[in-house]
Amino acid sequence: MTDQTFQSIQTESAASVLTITLNKPPLNIIDISMIEEICAALRQAEADAGIGIILFRGAGPKGFSAGVSVQDHTPERVGELIPKFDDIFRLLARTNTITMAGVHGFCLGGGFELAAMCDLVVATENATFGQPEIKLGQLAPVGVILLPHLVGYRKAAELVFTGATIGARQAEALGLVNQVVPNDQLQQAIQNLLGQLSAQSRAILRHTKSFLRRASGLEFVQLLRESEELFFNSVARTADSKEGIYAFLEKRPPRWTHA
């Protein structure tokens, strides 16, 4: 795969590993332009038989990603945002390439969903995870699918109903993270795991992932379609959905009407 020059992400391929770095520090906000670039990188990786692992990272010292752009959630833009954002997850759901996230600092909202969608997650001790969408009067369209599958209904309900954040050790205990390492050892831990994976047959890894996904029983693409319909036909039509976004942008507490 030939490395491309992007504006919102950086890509680097070495051996069989493609690293996609979210490159809008300090928050690495995932906006529409970044989404389009992530999708382009994933499509290129899928067309390259030499890529066996896709690794997601976040640029800068503060965190992986604080989530999807609130500005892109306004009524004028959300109709473009949600289908494009969901395209990332449709691509990830269909690929048999092994995916990994290396997470440091904050990993929230859409950033949390991106990490949770990966096969493997390595996190630093200072990493925090959460789905704060409810605080903005929004639905977490991927989180409501993945979290019950990954952590069970009750813990998923707590996370999406409250918007609370959890630390790396709690995320590890829940099965959201494979490995937690000291803050200065993330790169070494990633390299160790990549070494173990790269020592295996890419063909066999692909077949294994394909069956593992089938065995999990998660009909992700169909559920994502239904989540989009719920978002546009119900959530986005509420007054509170609009109020949550504008309150955030205007830096004031939301005034819910519960309608």
Summary of the structure (lengths in Angstrom):
residues: 259
radius of gyration: 17.7
end to end distance: 49.4
largest distance: 56.4
contacts: 866
relative contact order: 0.13
helix: 51%
strand: 18%
